Amino acid sequence: MKSATTLTQVVVCNVQKKQKMKLKELYAIAKKELADISPIENSDFRLEQAEYNKKEKIWEIVVSYLVENTNKPIKAFAALAPEFKYHRIYKTVKIDDLGKIIGFYIYTKE
């Protein structure tokens, strides 16, 4: 498996050759930049979707990762609702053709 640095170099080479980035490259770029967001050691980082915007020449991707669940159920309803230790966060990330993250947003379904 290639390291994130190697994948970034591949991305730059692909841009110079006018090729689109591959999903593994998008994943590596996003994971490298966002790895420290979740304090959990294994945050189960995932690439959920990716779309290339030809007009803006950027990739719009959705990533997800686990964070500690701080939403504790109200005691009256605790028996009815299961309590999960973690919950999944979804974020939209924009990456330019050079492999640089140019935006990081709260994910919303459209």
C-alpha positions as CSV (number, residue, x, y, z in Angstrom):
1,M,0.0,0.0,0.0
2,K,1.3,3.5,-0.9
3,S,1.8,6.1,1.8
4,A,-0.2,9.3,1.8
5,T,3.0,11.2,0.6
6,T,3.4,8.9,-2.3
7,L,-0.3,9.2,-3.2
8,T,0.0,13.0,-3.1
9,Q,2.9,12.8,-5.5
10,V,0.8,10.6,-7.8
11,V,-2.0,13.1,-7.7
12,V,0.4,15.9,-8.8
13,C,1.7,13.7,-11.6
14,N,-1.9,12.9,-12.7
15,V,-2.8,16.6,-12.8
16,Q,0.2,17.3,-14.9
17,K,-1.0,14.5,-17.3
18,K,-4.6,15.9,-17.2
19,Q,-5.9,12.7,-15.5
20,K,-8.6,12.6,-12.9
21,M,-7.7,11.5,-9.4
22,K,-8.7,8.0,-8.3
23,L,-10.9,7.3,-5.3
24,K,-7.9,5.9,-3.3
25,E,-6.0,9.2,-3.9
26,L,-9.0,11.3,-2.7
27,Y,-9.3,9.0,0.4
28,A,-5.6,9.3,1.2
29,I,-5.7,13.1,0.9
30,A,-8.8,13.5,3.0
31,K,-7.6,11.0,5.7
32,K,-4.2,12.6,5.9
33,E,-5.6,16.1,6.5
34,L,-8.5,15.1,8.8
35,A,-6.8,12.3,10.8
36,D,-6.5,14.4,14.0
37,I,-10.1,15.6,14.1
38,S,-11.4,12.5,16.0
39,P,-9.7,11.7,19.3
40,I,-10.5,8.1,18.9
41,E,-7.5,5.9,17.9
42,N,-9.5,4.0,15.3
43,S,-12.0,6.5,13.9
44,D,-13.1,4.2,11.1
45,F,-12.5,6.9,8.5
46,R,-14.5,6.3,5.3
47,L,-15.0,7.9,1.9
48,E,-18.7,7.9,1.4
49,Q,-19.1,9.6,-2.0
50,A,-17.2,11.6,-4.5
51,E,-18.1,13.8,-7.5
52,Y,-16.0,15.9,-9.8
53,N,-17.3,19.4,-10.5
54,K,-16.1,20.1,-14.1
55,K,-17.1,23.8,-14.0
56,E,-15.2,24.5,-10.8
57,K,-12.5,21.9,-11.4
58,I,-12.8,20.5,-7.9
59,W,-13.7,17.2,-6.2
60,E,-16.6,17.3,-3.8
61,I,-16.4,14.3,-1.5
62,V,-18.2,13.2,1.6
63,V,-16.2,11.5,4.4
64,S,-17.3,10.0,7.7
65,Y,-15.6,9.1,10.9
66,L,-16.5,8.1,14.5
67,V,-16.5,10.4,17.5
68,E,-17.4,9.8,21.1
69,N,-21.2,10.0,21.6
70,T,-21.8,12.8,24.1
71,N,-25.6,12.7,23.6
72,K,-26.7,10.7,26.6
73,P,-30.3,9.6,26.8
74,I,-32.6,11.2,29.4
75,K,-33.0,9.0,32.4
76,A,-36.8,8.6,31.9
77,F,-36.2,7.1,28.4
78,A,-32.8,5.4,29.1
79,A,-34.4,1.9,29.1
80,L,-36.1,2.5,25.8
81,A,-33.2,3.9,23.8
82,P,-29.9,2.1,23.4
83,E,-26.8,4.0,24.4
84,F,-24.0,3.9,21.8
85,K,-20.4,4.7,22.7
86,Y,-19.7,6.3,19.4
87,H,-21.6,8.0,16.5
88,R,-20.6,8.7,12.9
89,I,-20.0,12.3,11.7
90,Y,-20.3,13.2,8.0
91,K,-18.4,16.1,6.4
92,T,-18.2,17.5,2.9
93,V,-14.6,18.2,1.7
94,K,-13.6,20.0,-1.5
95,I,-10.3,19.1,-3.1
96,D,-8.7,20.9,-6.1
97,D,-7.0,19.3,-9.0
98,L,-3.6,19.7,-7.2
99,G,-4.8,17.6,-4.3
100,K,-5.2,20.5,-1.8
101,I,-8.2,20.7,0.4
102,I,-9.9,24.0,-0.3
103,G,-13.1,23.5,1.8
104,F,-14.4,21.6,4.8
105,Y,-18.2,21.8,5.5
106,I,-21.0,20.3,7.6
107,Y,-22.6,17.6,5.4
108,T,-26.2,18.2,4.5
109,K,-28.4,16.1,2.2
110,E,-29.7,18.2,-0.7
